[in-house]
């Protein structure tokens, strides 16, 4: 599985890094605000917050979401969220 940064360059949101590795998408949001990151690649599939984070004690990260119909990941401010297929 190749490591990629699909929203880097001109599509980049300042303060946010979106990283893809195999079946994982990791969104690093260093901004104070909730941010949306949209991946438009074909066959992106369904993602969900990684089970470790979904069952963890951090209530903030548990509010991170993925909307399949738009390919949009939403991550709270100052949060790193890991999504898996």
C-alpha positions as CSV (number, residue, x, y, z in Angstrom):
1,X,0.0,0.0,0.0
2,X,1.4,3.3,-1.1
3,X,1.5,6.3,1.2
4,X,-0.1,9.4,-0.3
5,X,-1.2,12.9,0.6
6,X,-4.2,13.3,-1.7
7,X,-5.1,16.9,-0.7
8,X,-1.6,18.4,-0.8
9,X,-0.5,21.3,-3.0
10,X,-3.1,23.6,-4.3
11,X,-5.9,21.5,-2.8
12,X,-4.4,21.8,0.7
13,X,-6.3,23.3,3.7
14,X,-3.8,25.3,5.7
15,X,-3.2,23.5,9.1
16,X,-4.6,20.2,7.9
17,X,-2.8,17.2,6.5
18,X,-4.8,14.3,5.0
19,X,-2.8,11.1,4.6
20,X,-3.8,7.8,3.0
21,X,-2.2,4.5,3.6
22,X,-3.9,1.4,2.3
23,X,-7.3,1.1,4.0
24,X,-6.6,4.0,6.4
25,X,-7.1,7.7,6.0
26,X,-5.6,9.9,8.7
27,X,-6.6,13.6,9.1
28,X,-4.3,15.8,11.2
29,X,-6.2,19.0,12.1
30,X,-3.9,21.5,13.8
31,X,-6.4,24.3,13.4
32,X,-8.7,25.4,16.3
33,X,-11.8,24.7,14.1
34,X,-13.6,21.7,12.7
35,X,-12.4,21.0,9.2
36,X,-13.8,19.1,6.2
37,X,-11.6,17.2,3.8
38,X,-13.2,15.8,0.7
39,X,-11.6,12.9,-1.2
40,X,-13.1,12.6,-4.7
41,X,-11.1,9.5,-5.9
42,X,-13.3,6.8,-7.5
43,X,-14.0,3.7,-5.4
44,X,-13.1,5.4,-2.2
45,X,-15.6,3.2,-0.4
46,X,-17.0,3.5,3.1
47,X,-14.9,4.6,6.0
48,X,-15.5,4.7,9.7
49,X,-13.6,6.1,12.6
50,X,-11.0,3.5,13.7
51,X,-12.5,1.2,16.4
52,X,-9.8,2.1,18.9
53,X,-10.7,5.8,18.6
54,X,-14.4,5.1,18.4
55,X,-14.3,3.2,21.7
56,X,-11.8,5.4,23.4
57,X,-12.1,8.0,26.2
58,X,-11.6,11.0,24.0
59,X,-15.0,12.4,23.4
60,X,-13.8,15.0,20.9
61,X,-12.2,12.5,18.5
62,X,-15.4,10.4,18.6
63,X,-17.2,13.3,16.9
64,X,-15.1,12.9,13.7
65,X,-17.2,11.7,10.8
66,X,-17.1,10.4,7.3
67,X,-20.0,11.0,4.8
68,X,-19.8,8.4,2.0
69,X,-22.2,10.2,-0.4
70,X,-19.8,13.2,-0.6
71,X,-16.5,11.5,0.3
72,X,-16.1,14.0,3.2
73,X,-14.2,13.5,6.4
74,X,-14.9,16.0,9.2
75,X,-12.5,16.3,12.1
76,X,-12.7,18.6,15.2
77,X,-10.0,21.2,15.8
78,X,-6.6,20.1,17.2
79,X,-7.4,16.5,16.6
80,X,-5.9,13.6,14.7
81,X,-8.6,11.1,13.5
82,X,-7.9,7.7,11.9
83,X,-10.5,6.3,9.6
84,X,-10.6,2.7,8.3
85,X,-12.6,0.8,5.7
